[in-house]
Amino acid sequence: MVFSSDPVVSVSNASIFQGIHTVLSDLNFSIEKGEFVFLIGRTGSGKSSLLKTLYADLPLIMGDAYISGYQLNGITQKNIPFLRRKLGIVFQDFQLFPDRSVAENLHFVMRATGWKDKTKMKSRMIEVLMGVGLGGASNKFPHQLSGGEQQRVVIARALLNEPSILLADEPTGNLDPEVSDGIFKLFQEINKRGTAILMATHNYELLKKYPYRILKCENGRLLDSKTTKFQIGQDWAL
Ligand SMILES: Nc1ncnc2c1ncn2[C@@H]1O[C@H](COP(=O)(O)OP(=O)(O)OP(=O)(O)O)[C@@H](O)[C@H]1O
């Protein structure tokens, strides 16, 4: 049972591994419902590994972690799809099926996550596409959309099951600055509607402009702007 006062993410005494290599150790942090948090750090510092652990693509071997009401340590293969229904995941590369329309891309996820009622599926699909500003795009194929529009479809797809948190790994990394600004604003709108966001980014401008909480991977540790003062760094050295 998830109570509304529970944090969406809660991590204690955890270490993050890639095989036998420890990437981050002694992690202790939580993310509250509706919080917006940046995740920063130099290339190879562990941002993606942390996100992968949170969506159970990497096993949590040491420590405790809960996300969207699921305990990550000891989670079974059978339960991972159920966990992922509670999360929205957005990557830098859009990962849409190129040979399927926008509607078919969304339908695929809905069917895979247990939706059956065709009327409800259609109205939810329209709702999420409208929500990302792509109300008229359902019959288009990915190649007929710009990079920014494709990313909006990916965000719509991530929102289908009303996740309590969106995990975003460099979601604006492949887009030019103006387009990425629009995508960032979309994340802010989604956040204002109540979804927590954990966003890995190298975009120094965003950090300067929007004073959200920052988690920084540095020297195998995770620094938290809520409890520690630290330098953000320059964009090449985030
Ligand atoms: N699949 C993998 N197998 C083994 N080691 C890996 C794998 N992926 C990443 N690593 C290693 O884990 C460490 C953390 O990498 P990670 O991708 O989490 O960093 P990152 O902060 O997300 O980097 P970037 O900003 O470049 O995306 C690095 O030392 C990297 O080489």
The ligand as a Tripos MOL2 file, in Angstrom:
@<TRIPOS>MOLECULE
LIG
   31    33     1     0     0
SMALL
NO_CHARGES

@<TRIPOS>ATOM
      1 N1         27.1780   -1.9210  -19.4690 N.pl3     1 LIG1
      2 C1         28.2450   -1.6270  -18.7180 C.ar      1 LIG1
      3 N2         29.1170   -2.5840  -18.3540 N.ar      1 LIG1
      4 C2         30.1840   -2.2930  -17.5850 C.ar      1 LIG1
      5 N3         30.4660   -1.0630  -17.1170 N.ar      1 LIG1
      6 C3         29.6490   -0.0700  -17.4520 C.ar      1 LIG1
      7 C4         28.4860   -0.2900  -18.2710 C.ar      1 LIG1
      8 N4         27.8480    0.8860  -18.4130 N.ar      1 LIG1
      9 C5         28.5650    1.8000  -17.7350 C.ar      1 LIG1
     10 N5         29.6370    1.2340  -17.1590 N.ar      1 LIG1
     11 C6         30.6460    1.9280  -16.3240 C.3       1 LIG1
     12 O1         30.0080    2.4090  -15.1510 O.3       1 LIG1
     13 C7         30.4900    3.7150  -14.8230 C.3       1 LIG1
     14 C8         29.3300    4.6840  -14.7670 C.3       1 LIG1
     15 O2         28.7730    4.8240  -16.0670 O.3       1 LIG1
     16 P1         27.3860    5.5790  -16.3290 P.3       1 LIG1
     17 O3         26.9750    5.2720  -17.7300 O.co2     1 LIG1
     18 O4         26.4590    5.2520  -15.2330 O.co2     1 LIG1
     19 O5         27.8480    7.1110  -16.2040 O.3       1 LIG1
     20 P2         27.0760    8.4270  -16.6100 P.3       1 LIG1
     21 O6         27.3210    9.4050  -15.5140 O.co2     1 LIG1
     22 O7         25.6680    8.1310  -16.9460 O.co2     1 LIG1
     23 O8         27.8550    8.8830  -17.9080 O.3       1 LIG1
     24 P3         27.3380    9.7530  -19.1720 P.3       1 LIG1
     25 O9         27.1890   11.1580  -18.6710 O.co2     1 LIG1
     26 O10        28.4570    9.6330  -20.1470 O.co2     1 LIG1
     27 O11        26.0610    9.1430  -19.6630 O.co2     1 LIG1
     28 C9         31.5450    4.0600  -15.8580 C.3       1 LIG1
     29 O12        32.8090    3.7230  -15.3160 O.3       1 LIG1
     30 C10        31.2100    3.1640  -17.0190 C.3       1 LIG1
     31 O13        32.3510    2.8420  -17.7590 O.3       1 LIG1
@<TRIPOS>BOND
     1     1     2 1
     2     2     3 ar
     3     2     7 ar
     4     3     4 ar
     5     4     5 ar
     6     5     6 ar
     7     6     7 ar
     8     6    10 ar
     9     7     8 ar
    10     8     9 ar
    11     9    10 ar
    12    10    11 1
    13    11    12 1
    14    11    30 1
    15    12    13 1
    16    13    14 1
    17    13    28 1
    18    14    15 1
    19    15    16 1
    20    16    17 2
    21    16    18 1
    22    16    19 1
    23    19    20 1
    24    20    21 2
    25    20    22 1
    26    20    23 1
    27    23    24 1
    28    24    25 2
    29    24    26 1
    30    24    27 1
    31    28    29 1
    32    28    30 1
    33    30    31 1
@<TRIPOS>SUBSTRUCTURE
     1 LIG1         1 GROUP 0 **** ****
